[in-house]
Each structure stands twice: as C-alpha cells, then as structure tokens.
C-alpha cells in the first residue's frame, strides 16, 4: 500500500437565490475543523478460480489467479485500507493448497486434536468436496508463508482453517494461530462453504493475516472468542473477491497493524455485542456496493486517515458504488486529531446511526472528497448521513465534486459547521421537529429543510452569531406542500417560507428560514 497526498479539487460555483439565517441566540461558540483526506493507494484487480482434486487420502485445492500488472505483494482485499498493495504478476498464478489435516467429503468429528502446518501454502485444517467436519478444543498452528497473496486473499491459500468446495467446518473452543505471510486465521470460500467458530481464540502475526475471511459467496459465523491480528493488511473480520457473509456475535477484536481496519467489507458483515480496537487503521472500511451492520458494538480507531471509510477502489474486488454502514447502540470513536469520523470517496456512502455514541478528536465529523481512486474530476464522494437519537459534534466538509446530505431525527443534535469553506458541490440538512443544530462557524447549504419558526425566532438552530446561507429555491422543492402550525400558533400556508424580520443583536439584517 503506497500512501500519497490527496488534494481538494477547486471549488465550483453555485447559482441560485441565497438567503441568510442570522440567529440572535448567543451561546459560547465551539470550533469546527477542516478534514484531512485519507491517504491510500489503489490496486489493480485480479480474478480467481478454485477447483478441488483428490490425491489418495490427501485433498488439494488448486487455485488460479488470472492477472496483470505489478508483482503480487502480501495482503488482501486488493488496494484499499486493509487490502493488498499492488496487483498480481503478469502471468497466471497457480498454487496448490494442502492441509496438515485434510478431509474430502464425508462427515467427521474430532476432539482435542493438534494440527501443525509448517510448509508454504499449507493450511492446518482443510475441508473440501462437500465435507462436514466438527472440531472441539482443537489447536491449530501454521507457520508457512504464501506463494501468492492473491490466492490467499481470494481462495484461502495457507489459511489456518479452510472450508472450500461446499464444505462445512464447525469449531468450538480451541485456538488458531498463524505466523506466515498471507495466512488468514479462518476462511470460507465458495457458495455453500461455511465456517462456524464458537469461543475460539485466533491470532495472526504476519502481513495479510486476517482473523476470518469469506470470499466467492462463502459464509463465516463467529460467536464469542477473540481475534488479534498484528501484521499489516489484517482486518479481524473481512470479505474479499466475490463477496461473502460474515456474522459475529460478541467477542473481542484487536488489530495492531497498519491498514488493518476492524471490519473490511466487500460483502455483508453483521456484528452485535462486540468490542473492537484498531491501533493504526480505520474502524470500518466498505468497498463497493456492500455493507456493515452493527448493533451494541464498541469500536475505537487510532487511524490518522479516518474512522469509517466508504469507497470504490476500482480493483475489481467489489462491484457497485454505494456502500452502507448501519449502526445502532454502542460507540464509535476516532482518536486521531487528523482523521474525520467518516470519509466517503469515489462512491456514495450511506451512513445510518441510531443511538450511537460518536466521538472524534479532529473536530471533523464527516468529509466527502476525491481521493486516490477513480477518474480525476469525477471521483468525489456523496455522503448521506441519517441520525436518529444522536448527539453529533464536528464539522461537515466536501470538495468541489462532492456532496453531503444530513438528516437529523428523533431528538438528534449537531454541533458544528457545514461547508464552512464554501467548497462543496452541494450540501443539505433536514431537521425534524425534535432535532436541532448548533452552528459553530459560518455555514453554507444548498438545501435547508425543517427549521422551526415561532414568531420571529428559529427554535431549533442556534447560530452563536454565525451566518447560515442556503438556496431558497432548492430548499422549497424538498419541503412537503402542507400548512404549518408552529409553537405559538402562527399559521402560514405553502411550502414553509417565512417572511424576513429584523432582530436586534443578529449578524446580518434579516432572518429567513424554512418552516418545520
């Protein structure tokens, strides 16, 4: 992964009627910051295929990667944070996966066994060809390196425990430990392949060693236990090429390496009641039209890039361009003073928060901006954040080819500035009647919907002497056509525009706003 400096695009001019909100309520003003865009590099995509063969009592998985570009380097999912740097070799890669213990077909249960693998490309436990394997209190240890990081990421080469070819592995208790490059802890590859782990301890130490991973439609289910990854490009919970499904309930997850987010999704990852600590990477990274859904989960990121990133790397690892993060309960912390809590680039990022404690040390809540992926000039971000029951702080920023839309509902509050530098292509804020915004610096919106007017007062926006501008025409188009009754009984018809009125002590002569 090659870091590079990102720059904002020159801002674009916007046309339309701009009205000014000058709020006379004066409260001690806070500070909003400007975002530091993430610095990450793109990767060239590859394709993969896997077939199962049987040789006597030993099962082998032949994996092939048709690729072009630079030589392969260790890691996984290609190109993004937590992903492999670079692409793969100019000729097709082929590697044969073997296991210290291999089962091809059939049904077997084992208790208290130890499986040790020392050879390159060798798994500790390998199930294929529709096998069903149940392990209790097993000890799995591998030390062999991978000969192909792409095959490790896409097909599970040299994973500690590997289910492929529509096989099922269930493991209760015990441990999985890998020290080789590219060696993931647990892996399920291919539709019909599944890995179920309960109260298992997983540790990986080398570059490219994720905790668990699902690809090509595989499924991983984790309950309890713990995962610790120490190498770069080692997300505890991950999917890669072809997508997959990971479900985790409870457990503790620690990622110590660089470019190792707690969750890296090119598929569907669902987590509840877990605790994550990312020492040097994001809490969550979503690539393409994929998702992460969390409930009552605690996440803490030390990344200096972002707390949550939604992007499209164009590597071929994930299709589509609208990623989604949904979180209810729990907490999401970004401790770096240079990282926004949320960052969207070269994609549309949908962020849904309900009763989540969100904190960031940078003073930047959300940024949408062009980065190192996509075509220059059209690789901005579209960020759509919906908050319910949230207390949010920090600035909201975008560059000239990016947009942000915020919707606050059910008692949500925002304290910060929106588009303070006037650089954004467009910005929008919608407030329901129970939610409010405390403005910490002059802000510039394209649309503003839901400001509550009572007489000559705006009751749900506290200006602190700052000015908010918005496009009245664009705002009117987004408001429902209905009559409004405000707190003091003042009724007016139409889309919710209220006549301006002069108030002593305000900054600017007029106060204009939308109705509720």
ChimeraX attribute file (.defattr): number of C-alpha atoms within 10 A of each C-alpha:
attribute: neighborCount
match mode: 1-to-1
recipient: residues
	/A:1	24
	/A:2	12
	/A:3	11
	/A:4	12
	/A:5	12
	/A:6	15
	/A:7	14
	/A:8	16
	/A:9	19
	/A:10	11
	/A:11	16
	/A:12	14
	/A:13	10
	/A:14	14
	/A:15	8
	/A:16	11
	/A:17	12
	/A:18	17
	/A:19	17
	/A:20	20
	/A:21	25
	/A:22	27
	/A:23	26
	/A:24	20
	/A:25	16
	/A:26	13
	/A:27	13
	/A:28	7
	/A:29	17
	/A:30	16
	/A:31	15
	/A:32	22
	/A:33	20
	/A:34	23
	/A:35	27
	/A:36	21
	/A:37	24
	/A:38	28
	/A:39	18
	/A:40	21
	/A:41	22
	/A:42	25
	/A:43	25
	/A:44	20
	/A:45	23
	/A:46	22
	/A:47	18
	/A:48	20
	/A:49	15
	/A:50	21
	/A:51	15
	/A:52	16
	/A:53	14
	/A:54	14
	/A:55	8
	/A:56	6
	/A:57	9
	/A:58	15
	/A:59	23
	/A:60	23
	/A:61	24
	/A:62	18
	/A:63	23
	/A:64	21
	/A:65	22
	/A:66	16
	/A:67	21
	/A:68	17
	/A:69	15
	/A:70	14
	/A:71	14
	/A:72	21
	/A:73	22
	/A:74	29
	/A:75	33
	/A:76	37
	/A:77	34
	/A:78	35
	/A:79	28
	/A:80	32
	/A:81	33
	/A:82	31
	/A:83	28
	/A:84	31
	/A:85	28
	/A:86	25
	/A:87	24
	/A:88	29
	/A:89	19
	/A:90	13
	/A:91	12
	/A:92	14
	/A:93	18
	/A:94	17
	/A:95	19
	/A:96	21
	/A:97	25
	/A:98	26
	/A:99	29
	/A:100	20
	/A:101	19
	/A:102	20
	/A:103	24
	/A:104	24
	/A:105	19
	/A:106	13
	/A:107	13
	/A:108	12
	/A:109	12
	/A:110	12
	/A:111	15
	/A:112	12
	/A:113	12
	/A:114	16
	/A:115	19
	/A:116	20
	/A:117	22
	/A:118	19
	/A:119	18
	/A:120	20
	/A:121	28
	/A:122	29
	/A:123	34
	/A:124	30
	/A:125	28
	/A:126	32
	/A:127	30
	/A:128	28
	/A:129	22
	/A:130	19
	/A:131	22
	/A:132	22
	/A:133	25
	/A:134	16
	/A:135	19
	/A:136	17
	/A:137	17
	/A:138	20
	/A:139	20
	/A:140	24
	/A:141	25
	/A:142	31
	/A:143	24
	/A:144	23
	/A:145	25
	/A:146	25
	/A:147	21
	/A:148	26
	/A:149	30
	/A:150	35
	/A:151	31
	/A:152	29
	/A:153	34
	/A:154	33
	/A:155	33
	/A:156	35
	/A:157	34
	/A:158	42
	/A:159	40
	/A:160	38
	/A:161	32
	/A:162	33
	/A:163	36
	/A:164	32
	/A:165	24
	/A:166	20
	/A:167	29
	/A:168	26
	/A:169	28
	/A:170	18
	/A:171	23
	/A:172	18
	/A:173	19
	/A:174	22
	/A:175	22
	/A:176	26
	/A:177	28
	/A:178	34
	/A:179	23
	/A:180	26
	/A:181	29
	/A:182	37
	/A:183	39
	/A:184	40
	/A:185	35
	/A:186	30
	/A:187	36
	/A:188	38
	/A:189	33
	/A:190	24
	/A:191	18
	/A:192	17
	/A:193	29
	/A:194	27
	/A:195	27
	/A:196	23
	/A:197	22
	/A:198	20
	/A:199	18
	/A:200	23
	/A:201	21
	/A:202	25
	/A:203	24
	/A:204	30
	/A:205	25
	/A:206	25
	/A:207	29
	/A:208	35
	/A:209	38
	/A:210	42
	/A:211	32
	/A:212	29
	/A:213	36
	/A:214	38
	/A:215	30
	/A:216	25
	/A:217	21
	/A:218	28
	/A:219	28
	/A:220	30
	/A:221	20
	/A:222	22
	/A:223	19
	/A:224	18
	/A:225	20
	/A:226	22
	/A:227	26
	/A:228	26
	/A:229	31
	/A:230	24
	/A:231	24
	/A:232	30
	/A:233	34
	/A:234	39
	/A:235	43
	/A:236	32
	/A:237	29
	/A:238	34
	/A:239	37
	/A:240	28
	/A:241	28
	/A:242	22
	/A:243	26
	/A:244	26
	/A:245	24
	/A:246	29
	/A:247	19
	/A:248	21
	/A:249	19
	/A:250	18
	/A:251	22
	/A:252	18
	/A:253	24
	/A:254	24
	/A:255	33
	/A:256	23
	/A:257	24
	/A:258	22
	/A:259	30
	/A:260	39
	/A:261	38
	/A:262	32
	/A:263	28
	/A:264	35
	/A:265	34
	/A:266	30
	/A:267	30
	/A:268	23
	/A:269	27
	/A:270	20
	/A:271	23
	/A:272	21
	/A:273	17
	/A:274	21
	/A:275	20
	/A:276	23
	/A:277	22
	/A:278	29
	/A:279	22
	/A:280	20
	/A:281	31
	/A:282	34
	/A:283	31
	/A:284	28
	/A:285	30
	/A:286	29
	/A:287	32
	/A:288	26
	/A:289	22
	/A:290	24
	/A:291	25
	/A:292	23
	/A:293	16
	/A:294	22
	/A:295	19
	/A:296	18
	/A:297	21
	/A:298	21
	/A:299	23
	/A:300	23
	/A:301	29
	/A:302	22
	/A:303	26
	/A:304	21
	/A:305	28
	/A:306	34
	/A:307	32
	/A:308	27
	/A:309	28
	/A:310	33
	/A:311	28
	/A:312	30
	/A:313	29
	/A:314	23
	/A:315	22
	/A:316	19
	/A:317	28
	/A:318	25
	/A:319	19
	/A:320	14
	/A:321	21
	/A:322	21
	/A:323	27
	/A:324	23
	/A:325	22
	/A:326	16
	/A:327	24
	/A:328	19
	/A:329	19
	/A:330	20
	/A:331	18
	/A:332	23
	/A:333	20
	/A:334	30
	/A:335	21
	/A:336	19
	/A:337	18
	/A:338	22
	/A:339	31
	/A:340	36
	/A:341	30
	/A:342	27
	/A:343	30
	/A:344	34
	/A:345	28
	/A:346	28
	/A:347	29
	/A:348	26
	/A:349	30
	/A:350	19
	/A:351	20
	/A:352	18
	/A:353	20
	/A:354	19
	/A:355	18
	/A:356	23
	/A:357	17
	/A:358	18
	/A:359	22
	/A:360	25
	/A:361	16
	/A:362	23
	/A:363	24
	/A:364	29
	/A:365	32
	/A:366	28
	/A:367	32
	/A:368	33
	/A:369	30
	/A:370	30
	/A:371	28
	/A:372	21
	/A:373	22
	/A:374	19
	/A:375	12
	/A:376	13
	/A:377	10
	/A:378	12
	/A:379	20
	/A:380	29
	/A:381	28
	/A:382	28
	/A:383	29
	/A:384	21
	/A:385	19
	/A:386	19
	/A:387	25
	/A:388	19
	/A:389	20
	/A:390	22
	/A:391	19
	/A:392	20
	/A:393	24
	/A:394	26
	/A:395	28
	/A:396	28
	/A:397	28
	/A:398	34
	/A:399	26
	/A:400	21
	/A:401	24
	/A:402	29
	/A:403	26
	/A:404	30
	/A:405	19
	/A:406	20
	/A:407	19
	/A:408	27
	/A:409	19
	/A:410	17
	/A:411	16
	/A:412	22
	/A:413	23
	/A:414	23
	/A:415	22
	/A:416	27
	/A:417	30
	/A:418	30
	/A:419	28
	/A:420	22
	/A:421	16
	/A:422	21
	/A:423	23
	/A:424	29
	/A:425	21
	/A:426	22
	/A:427	27
	/A:428	22
	/A:429	21
	/A:430	22
	/A:431	25
	/A:432	18
	/A:433	18
	/A:434	16
	/A:435	26
	/A:436	25
	/A:437	22
	/A:438	20
	/A:439	27
	/A:440	27
	/A:441	24
	/A:442	20
	/A:443	23
	/A:444	25
	/A:445	24
	/A:446	26
	/A:447	23
	/A:448	26
	/A:449	25
	/A:450	24
	/A:451	24
	/A:452	26
	/A:453	25
	/A:454	18
	/A:455	15
	/A:456	14
	/A:457	17
	/A:458	22
	/A:459	18
	/A:460	21
	/A:461	24
	/A:462	21
	/A:463	26
	/A:464	22
	/A:465	22
	/A:466	23
	/A:467	20
	/A:468	27
	/A:469	20
	/A:470	25
	/A:471	20
	/A:472	22
	/A:473	14
	/A:474	17
	/A:475	23
	/A:476	19
	/A:477	12
	/A:478	13
	/A:479	20
	/A:480	12
	/A:481	12
	/A:482	11
	/A:483	13
	/A:484	18
	/A:485	16
	/A:486	15
	/A:487	12
	/A:488	9
	/A:489	10
	/A:490	11
	/A:491	12
	/A:492	15
	/A:493	13
	/A:494	14
	/A:495	19
	/A:496	24
	/A:497	18
	/A:498	17
	/A:499	11
	/A:500	15
	/A:501	12
	/A:502	13
	/A:503	16
	/A:504	9
	/A:505	13
	/A:506	20
	/A:507	18
	/A:508	17
	/A:509	15
	/A:510	18
	/A:511	24
	/A:512	26
	/A:513	28
	/A:514	22
	/A:515	26
	/A:516	24
